[in-house]
């Protein structure tokens, strides 16, 4: 007698949690869709930042607008729909048009009640509302009286012709509804008390797997679409279904090939005999499958007259989800396919998932157990059984932990340099050799403590954000135009990456800053604006920290792209430092060493969060004083994520094609070698620290050099190295007092290390935060370790 250990239920419920993400068929959301009447096939494209949609129709490829990320798509008779990532918006496109573009229509939007799954029949759309698990339908099925009421919610749905069916959460039984009430009632009664795990609807029939894994088909059987080969219907027989008007296709778990029945034999094709498929999607009179070996799409059947293997770009083999996968594991290269945002789960454990190219299969070493005498004690056998159960649970969660820990991102993005000129970076005697020569003067406090201990790698302020839901609101262009008095010059407060920033007041009284993308007819400028907009929207929707500016919302209408931020009352650090009217201590709050060091520490903490605590890590790429904003309490926050990238330290051979940033702040190593790392942000912050110390711009004209432009790095570094820090300090701030002297000196030598020519010689953000904390303590008359700062140093982390 087989004993089922208690932990088996854990796997069962984990599998249930993943079900809404692995359904494929005519009526269920997937990464591939068919609009049968127009022979249009659409897919969600992989390995790109935006998980956009591209379609194939009549030999042509059509890129779908809006160019945003989608979780799933599904097709009907003459239209298809896409669920935007996060579930807040549902767009549909009519594919019957002969135009080279499909016009989008948004049929659902809600911040508070996003959709978690969608399905489409021949002329209607339904979705499940996340949280309440209620059903909402549009187009052909609109009346609430047609949707089941008095139930506790649905875990999944699928739609056929004039009907839909779903699986109830609590009982796992099937409930059906629709315009064709007779058919819906018939199918529901045929399923009876079966406990189902999944459903896929066809034209007038529904198939699915019950709680034991067996295939069950119910509904009309006009073309023997219900008569699957019973000898193959073992609990591990099939892994995926594709249903149409009068046929059913399924993928064999044993080898990944496809088997079709019904349709008078029209779907049994020689082309598919030796092809392995990952999943299928059924249309009215043809079916398409995702080929495992090359991620392409193959279509066949009496209604398909186009190319057999479609010229679509590689599409996703499954949706990218943020939660952990079931016991079947993660699809190979899913991090690359999802571009660092989520994983793709393997839907069948019977067939090993495909290995990535040029990667040999892993052969685990053979481990023989030690010899032991035969067991005779019942109690010992019970103990070993308990040990096996506990060990299995531990192994399961251990694997999940390893997968989570290996969760990495892939870099993306390509942006321009804000200025057309690059200064030549020369240091005169500031090379490493010059600094270490015997001719160099002794450096007071040059050596600064490196905080390498894990105890210091903590989040110093704010809270982690990546688990927070996307709270960004979607505004209309009219709302934002009204808030800014039609973007009047009086409300202009600055500019950011590819956009102008305006002050605005929303209808509910909130003060906000609104960045409007540059308006230009040139395709390149439009692409840059679109890319910067999507980049900033994606990053700020994922990160939440007290030293990062908060995103309130956004607007996408036609060519307009706008981002709405919380309003920072005291503006940008740059404006305070370089305001011509700021001529002395009494002219600005920031004319104080304590305030300036606090601002530097706030900014460093925000960047430290991006590098160490965001998942995946983020490189800002445009750290400068104009991107450090000050709120009403003079707390600094890092802003403008239009150029940001996922950290390449989680990927291999990352080489952006062109350096990006602002002249004077760009890491010379990045500019020269086109290799970006987190140390590029460290260089930018080092320049900001020198700005705070000297009051000079990153690039300025020096009277002592015949008025030629000079960088603040070339101006300040030699003086710091020569022990003449006092000569370059901002004269608008009173000379530092005794305790402030230690603090200012510590900041100066921290900046000195930050602007090293080679990234490997620069400190980490954790090191910088630790030293700025100590500098601020000095300003607060905290003399702990005051003298020890002189004899400790940063280490290199090459």
ROMAR-830424 format. One record per residue (C-alpha): x, y, z; residue in one letter. Coordinates in pm, whole numbers, padded with zeros to 5 digits, always signed. Each point is the difference from the previous one (the first is absolute). Layout:
BEGIN
XYZA ...
//
This chain:
BEGIN
+00000+00000+00000X +00138+00341-00101X +00030+00253+00281X -00063+00363-00100X +00197+00226+00235X -00171+00313+00131X +00232+00236-00185X -00149-00107-00333X -00280+00245+00063X +00255+00280-00002X +00093-00080-00360X -00367-00025-00094X -00079+00351+00122X +00318+00145-00149X -00114-00151-00330X -00341+00161+00042X +00159+00339+00055X +00182-00028-00332X -00303-00113-00202X -00125+00345-00103X +00333+00053-00172X +00026-00319-00205X -00331-00026-00187X +00011+00002-00380X -00283-00040-00250X -00264+00176-00205X -00153+00167+00300X +00280+00041+00257X +00267+00265+00047X +00341-00103-00131X +00309+00149-00166X -00140-00095-00343X -00342+00071-00149X -00203-00079-00313X -00272+00212-00161X -00145-00275-00215X -00226+00191-00240X +00285+00227-00110X +00285-00257+00021X +00190+00228+00238X +00255-00146+00240X +00149+00220+00273X +00266-00064+00262X +00168+00170+00296X +00362+00058-00100X +00280-00128+00225X +00339+00140+00100X -00107+00364-00017X -00062+00253+00276X -00360+00049-00112X -00184-00329-00033X -00174+00142-00305X -00236-00165-00249X +00079-00070-00364X -00239-00161-00250X +00019-00190-00329X -00278+00048-00258X -00009-00061-00376X +00378-00032-00019X +00064+00323+00192X +00137+00069+00347X -00191+00264+00198X +00132+00165+00319X -00280+00073+00242X -00054+00329+00179X +00015+00103+00276X +00355-00131+00023X -00018-00107+00364X +00042-00325+00192X -00275-00261+00007X -00057-00300+00226X -00219-00201-00240X -00195+00019-00324X -00295-00197-00139X -00186+00007-00332X -00363-00013-00109X -00166-00022-00342X +00098+00341-00139X +00188+00158+00290X +00254-00071+00269X +00067+00147+00346X +00305+00058+00217X +00027+00035+00377X +00253+00264+00093X +00272-00101+00246X -00140+00039+00348X -00358-00053-00120X -00121+00360+00033X -00089+00043-00370X -00160-00224-00262X +00041+00097-00366X -00172-00156-00302X +00076+00035-00373X -00227-00079-00297X +00202-00211-00244X -00255+00010-00281X +00142+00327-00135X +00222-00008-00310X +00220+00271+00146X +00364-00063+00087X -00081+00100+00359X -00266-00107+00247X -00167+00275+00200X -00009-00066+00377X -00308+00042+00215X +00032-00010+00376X -00303-00182+00139X +00105-00019+00364X +00210+00202+00240X +00019-00009+00379X +00276+00079+00247X -00182-00163+00289X -00141-00309-00176X +00251-00133-00256X -00071-00312-00203X +00203-00315+00056X -00123-00205-00298X -00194+00055-00322X -00183-00220-00250X -00160+00064-00339X -00268-00190-00190X -00117+00073-00352X -00146+00341+00090X +00035+00057+00374X +00270+00069+00259X +00008-00103+00364X +00248+00051+00281X +00058-00087+00365X +00046+00292+00238X +00304-00045+00221X -00084-00009+00371X -00375-00056-00027X +00031-00277-00266X -00324+00123-00155X -00081-00028-00371X -00047+00303-00225X -00099-00028-00368X -00022+00239-00299X -00126+00001-00357X -00222-00303-00070X -00059-00084+00369X -00077+00315+00194X -00297-00066+00224X +00091-00078+00359X -00298-00236+00011X +00191-00232-00235X +00303-00027+00230X -00021-00245+00294X -00075+00170+00331X +00005-00124+00355X +00336-00174-00043X +00330+00056+00179X +00192+00087-00316X +00185-00166-00286X +00356-00122-00027X +00000-00021-00384X -00227+00052-00301X -00013-00089-00371X -00243+00108-00271X -00153-00165-00305X -00266+00104-00251X -00268+00193+00193X +00092-00156+00335X +00268-00001+00268X +00092-00246+00273X +00204+00041+00316X +00129-00201+00294X -00123+00104+00344X +00266+00068+00260X -00141-00195+00293X -00156-00306-00163X +00206-00015-00325X -00326-00075-00182X -00096+00139-00341X -00253+00281-00046X -00103+00122-00348X -00197+00301-00129X -00058+00197-00319X -00240+00101-00275X -00040-00365-00099X -00144-00095+00336X -00108-00345-00118X +00353-00095-00101X +00148+00153+00315X -00244-00191+00219X +00065-00325-00189X +00377+00021+00039X -00026+00092+00368X -00229-00295+00073X +00228-00242-00189X +00297+00098+00218X -00222-00059+00304X +00203-00036+00320X +00339-00045-00168X +00275+00188+00184X +00196+00172-00279X +00347+00151-00013X -00024+00171-00341X -00240+00067-00288X +00042+00091-00367X -00304+00087-00211X -00050-00064-00370X -00290+00085-00227X -00270-00201+00177X +00199-00224+00231X +00234+00026+00297X +00293-00219+00105X +00209+00006+00315X +00196-00197+00256X -00161-00119+00319X +00165-00010+00342X +00158-00337-00085X +00150+00133-00323X -00238-00187-00233X -00136+00165-00314X -00377+00062-00005X -00191+00143-00300X -00366+00110+00003X -00241+00182-00233X -00104-00058-00363X +00157-00293-00182X -00105+00074-00357X +00340-00087-00151X +00121-00239+00272X +00197+00276+00167X -00068-00161+00337X +00121-00346-00103X +00360+00013+00105X +00201-00327-00005X -00079-00147+00341X +00303-00227+00002X +00220+00310+00014X -00194+00178+00271X +00222-00084+00292X +00048+00248+00281X +00328+00105-00162X -00121-00027-00361X -00053+00359-00111X +00140+00334+00109X -00176+00262-00210X -00311+00049-00214X -00109+00196-00307X -00371-00007-00090X -00188+00137-00302X -00351-00015-00142X -00011-00375-00056X +00340-00140+00094X +00230-00056+00300X +00380-00013+00006X +00226-00091+00291X +00374-00025+00067X +00135-00335+00115X +00196+00028+00322X +00226-00287-00100X +00165+00171-00299X -00162+00340-00059X -00164-00095-00330X -00358+00093-00083X -00305-00224-00043X -00328+00127-00152X -00346-00161-00026X -00338+00109-00135X -00039+00235-00296X -00045-00299-00234X +00372-00067+00020X +00095+00333-00159X +00243+00094+00277X +00221-00310-00012X +00301+00143-00186X +00326-00164-00103X +00170+00333+00067X -00042-00041+00375X +00100-00364+00042X +00356+00058+00117X -00040+00352+00139X +00011+00069+00373X -00239+00268+00123X -00002+00201+00320X -00367+00104-00025X -00292+00027-00246X -00262+00262-00080X -00316-00097-00188X -00193+00210-00249X -00334-00070-00164X +00144-00205-00290X +00377-00006+00056X +00241-00047+00287X +00343+00148+00082X +00275-00133+00223X +00313+00137+00161X +00298-00211-00118X +00235-00082+00284X +00326-00024-00195X +00000+00350-00153X -00279+00197+00172X -00183+00043-00332X -00371-00042-00078X -00139-00271-00232X -00363+00010-00124X -00200-00264-00183X -00355-00108-00077X -00257+00045-00278X -00053+00368+00081X +00368+00099-00013X +00131+00106-00342X +00309+00199+00100X +00357-00097+00081X +00022-00312+00213X +00281+00135+00222X -00073+00367+00066X +00266+00274-00035X -00091+00149+00337X +00284+00097+00235X +00058-00245+00281X -00293+00010+00236X -00021-00087+00367X -00053-00372+00068X -00218+00097+00296X -00092+00301+00210X +00265+00165+00217X -00118-00024+00360X +00148+00154+00315X -00097-00285+00235X +00197-00322+00036X -00065-00287-00238X -00151-00336+00093X +00202-00319+00041X +00055-00025-00377X +00249+00284+00023X +00104+00300-00209X +00024+00005-00379X +00366+00024-00115X +00118+00353-00081X -00328+00139+00136X +00181+00296+00155X +00132+00095-00343X -00336-00063-00168X -00177+00211+00264X +00272+00267-00016X +00063-00027+00371X -00362+00046+00110X -00136-00335+00120X +00036-00367-00089X -00175-00238-00238X -00121-00318+00164X +00029-00345-00156X -00354-00139-00028X +00077-00371-00023X +00240-00203+00214X -00011-00315-00212X +00204+00137-00289X +00331+00161+00101X -00001+00372-00089X +00203+00090-00309X +00364+00079+00066X +00136+00328-00131X +00231-00017-00305X +00359-00109+00051X -00062-00100+00359X +00074-00370+00075X -00253-00187+00213X +00087-00010+00367X +00107-00341+00128X -00027-00024+00378X +00277-00195+00167X -00083-00350+00113X -00007-00019+00379X -00025-00345+00157X -00149-00026+00349X +00217-00153+00270X -00059-00363+00082X -00226-00063+00297X -00153-00306+00165X -00356-00094-00097X -00275+00183+00189X -00207-00211+00230X -00144+00254+00237X -00345+00142-00079X +00080+00314+00196X +00316+00048-00205X -00198-00034-00322X -00248+00258+00127X +00288+00233+00083X +00149-00037-00346X -00340+00066-00158X -00037+00319+00204X +00354+00098-00094X -00079-00054-00370X -00314+00213+00023X +00174+00286+00177X +00298-00028-00236X -00224+00019-00305X -00170+00314+00130X +00338+00154+00073X +00133-00092-00344X -00303+00155-00169X +00029+00329+00182X +00378-00008-00039X -00035-00020-00378X -00247+00290+00008X +00247+00204+00205X +00284-00070-00245X -00216+00104-00295X -00092+00321+00179X +00360+00075+00089X +00106-00047-00363X -00268+00245-00114X +00189+00246-00220X -00074+00274-00250X +00112+00075-00358X +00109+00341-00112X -00181+00202-00253X -00035+00340-00135X +00183+00231-00233X +00004+00370+00061X +00179+00309-00118X +00255+00223+00170X -00173+00322+00103X +00281+00224-00129X +00182-00024-00328X +00345+00072+00145X +00219-00222+00213X +00282+00163+00195X +00339-00163+00002X +00056-00139+00347X +00357+00068+00110X +00125+00005+00353X +00345+00133-00018X +00162-00168+00306X -00312-00176+00112X +00072-00346-00125X +00047-00283+00240X +00372+00007-00050X +00018+00369+00068X -00201-00040+00316X +00228-00267+00134X +00331+00158-00095X +00238+00118+00264X -00038+00353-00128X -00365+00016+00094X -00080+00176+00325X -00128-00212+00286X -00379-00025-00017X -00192+00077+00316X -00304-00230+00021X +00072-00135-00349X -00051-00349+00123X -00363-00058+00083X -00160-00299+00154X -00154-00255-00235X -00316-00151+00138X +00032-00349-00141X -00184-00183+00273X -00338-00145-00083X -00127+00168+00312X +00019+00333-00182X -00178-00124-00314X -00338+00092+00134X -00270+00222-00132X +00068+00319+00184X -00330+00172-00052X -00328-00044-00180X -00161-00330-00082X +00047-00258-00267X -00232+00047-00286X +00007-00272-00252X -00286-00182+00170X -00221+00306-00005X -00271+00008-00264X +00016+00253-00280X -00189+00295+00145X +00048+00241-00294X -00319+00173-00113X -00089+00046-00366X -00098+00358-00086X -00155+00144-00312X +00194+00262-00196X -00283+00246+00060X +00036-00038+00378X +00372+00074-00010X -00037+00289-00243X -00257+00154+00234X +00230-00057+00300X +00285+00195-00166X -00206+00276-00162X +00062-00165-00337X +00372-00046+00076X +00060+00371+00035X +00354+00136+00026X -00087+00138+00343X -00035-00357+00125X +00322-00129-00156X +00240-00103+00278X +00271-00198-00179X +00080-00279-00240X +00093-00366+00019X +00103-00277-00236X -00191+00072-00322X -00261+00220+00164X -00099+00333+00156X -00128+00010+00359X -00296+00215+00105X -00156+00076+00334X -00367-00095+00015X -00298-00024+00229X -00239-00290-00048X -00375+00028+00033X +00013-00149+00350X +00246+00267+00116X +00321-00203-00012X +00311+00186-00112X +00202-00201-00250X +00289+00029-00243X -00091-00110-00354X +00268-00099-00251X -00118+00025-00358X +00196-00186-00268X +00156+00217-00267X -00230+00054-00296X +00182-00072-00324X -00082-00142-00340X +00331-00179-00048X -00038-00378+00046X +00327-00024+00193X -00105+00267+00248X -00338-00166+00045X +00164-00338+00065X +00236+00154+00254X -00290+00171+00178X -00203-00322-00004X +00293-00204+00132X +00076+00249+00279X -00368+00014+00096X -00038-00379+00018X +00330-00035+00186X -00090+00253+00269X -00356-00130+00035X +00126-00358+00039X +00267+00083+00257X -00196+00244+00215X -00294-00242+00008X +00231-00261+00154X +00202+00203+00252X -00120+00185+00308X +00245+00168+00235X +00002+00322+00202X +00302+00127-00195X -00142-00073-00347X -00256+00232-00154X -00349-00158+00001X -00196-00055-00320X -00365+00106+00028X -00121-00098-00346X +00037+00023-00376X -00182+00082-00323X +00018-00170-00340X -00215+00158-00270X +00098-00009-00368X +00352+00147-00016X -00015+00148+00349X +00201-00161+00280X -00016+00160+00345X +00116-00103+00345X -00144+00146+00321X +00217+00021+00314X -00047+00126+00350X +00090+00368+00010X +00334+00079+00161X -00049+00343+00151X +00366+00103+00021X +00096-00103-00351X +00332-00136-00120X +00331+00010+00184X +00160+00145-00315X -00220+00309+00012X +00096+00079+00359X +00372-00056-00055X +00027+00198-00321X -00262+00272+00042X +00165+00335-00078X -00194+00165+00281X +00154-00241+00253X +00298+00212+00106X +00032-00074+00372X -00103-00205+00298X -00325+00184+00060X -00123-00046-00356X -00068-00378+00013X -00069-00271+00253X +00257-00224-00168X +00285+00241+00081X +00083-00220+00297X +00243-00291+00007X -00236-00206+00211X -00290+00046-00244X +00221-00075-00300X +00135-00320+00155X -00352-00107+00093X -00115+00054-00360X +00296-00205-00125X -00084-00279+00246X -00368-00003-00104X +00094-00032-00368X +00257-00272+00076X -00261-00200+00191X -00238+00018-00297X +00269-00122-00240X +00107-00270+00248X -00357-00128-00003X +00003-00021-00381X +00331-00189-00003X -00046-00234+00296X -00366-00044+00082X -00201+00039-00323X -00067-00338-00165X +00155-00011-00256X +00255+00273+00084X -00029+00327-00192X +00267+00233-00139X -00126+00359-00025X +00257+00120-00260X -00076+00369+00045X +00094+00098+00354X +00044+00378+00013X -00100+00290+00221X -00301+00090-00217X -00138-00351+00057X +00020+00035+00380X -00322+00168+00113X -00084+00149+00339X -00338-00025+00170X -00155+00247+00244X +00215-00140+00284X +00319+00021-00210X +00014-00378-00026X +00176-00097-00323X -00142-00248-00248X +00149-00141-00319X -00212+00058-00311X -00012-00056-00379X +00028-00367-00090X -00026+00052-00376X +00349-00139-00061X +00000-00273+00264X +00101-00359-00071X -00017-00330+00182X +00337-00078+00151X +00226-00185-00249X +00168-00171+00293X -00286-00249-00021X +00068-00065-00368X +00300-00090-00214X +00181+00205-00267X -00213+00310+00037X +00111+00263-00249X -00232+00296-00057X +00050+00143-00347X +00031+00360+00112X +00082+00176+00324X -00279+00201+00157X -00011+00269+00263X +00095+00364+00038X +00333+00164-00078X +00209+00049+00312X -00167-00286+00186X +00062-00291-00239X +00238-00268+00122X +00308+00032-00229X +00043-00379+00007X -00360-00046-00118X +00038+00273-00264X +00324-00145-00132X -00075-00373+00014X -00382-00005-00025X -00013-00225+00305X -00241+00110+00270X +00002-00126+00359X -00135+00124+00331X +00332+00184+00040X -00117+00241-00273X -00259+00134+00245X +00274+00024+00262X +00200+00229-00231X -00305+00223-00056X -00057+00029+00374X +00369+00084+00047X -00045+00296-00235X -00305+00112+00202X +00205-00019+00320X +00262+00226-00159X -00277+00240-00105X -00121+00013+00360X +00352+00069+00127X +00107+00258-00256X -00327+00157-00115X +00127-00040-00359X -00195-00151-00290X +00108-00338-00139X +00142+00192-00298X +00082+00369+00052X +00229+00274-00127X +00300+00066+00224X +00152+00347+00006X +00343-00153+00065X -00007-00203-00322X -00072+00281-00249X -00372-00063+00024X +00015-00348-00155X -00256-00253+00127X +00129-00228+00275X -00160-00285+00189X -00051+00023+00374X +00193-00329+00023X +00310+00152-00160X -00044+00310+00216X -00047-00170+00337X +00200-00324-00009X +00350+00156-00020X -00082+00235+00287X -00127-00282+00220X +00308-00208-00082X +00225+00294+00086X -00166+00045+00338X -00150+00337-00107X -00367-00086+00049X -00072+00333+00173X +00096+00189-00317X -00278-00153-00209X -00288-00005+00250X -00312+00197-00091X +00057+00354+00142X -00375+00048+00044X +00012-00242+00295X +00177+00100+00319X +00336-00176+00050X -00062-00332+00177X +00038-00002+00377X +00218-00258+00175X -00251-00282-00006X -00123+00097-00349X +00359-00004-00131X +00018-00375+00058X -00336-00044-00175X +00088+00213-00305X +00336-00170-00033X -00164-00341+00016X -00243+00103-00277X +00289+00132-00211X +00199-00321+00014X -00312-00206-00057X -00060+00205-00317X +00365-00048-00096X -00043-00377+00002X -00335+00021-00183X +00153+00174-00303X +00286-00244-00049X +00053-00064-00372X -00050-00374+00037X -00323-00139+00142X +00176-00274+00195X +00175+00267+00208X -00324+00172+00101X -00192-00083+00318X -00342-00163+00005X -00311+00197+00092X -00006-00180+00335X +00350+00132+00072X -00102+00351-00099X -00314-00003+00216X +00203-00119+00300X +00252+00284-00038X -00262+00269-00057X -00184-00124+00311X +00319+00044+00195X +00056+00344-00148X -00350+00108+00101X +00065-00131+00352X +00305+00224+00017X -00222+00298-00082X -00230-00109+00283X +00295+00013+00244X +00023-00378+00006X +00375-00061+00034X -00015-00380-00013X +00289-00130-00202X +00083+00357-00105X +00372-00052-00012X -00009-00354-00131X -00132+00122-00336X +00352+00110-00089X +00156-00344+00002X -00258-00219-00172X -00067-00041-00369X -00237-00115-00269X +00092-00330-00152X -00041-00077-00368X -00260-00254-00097X +00129-00102-00330X 
//
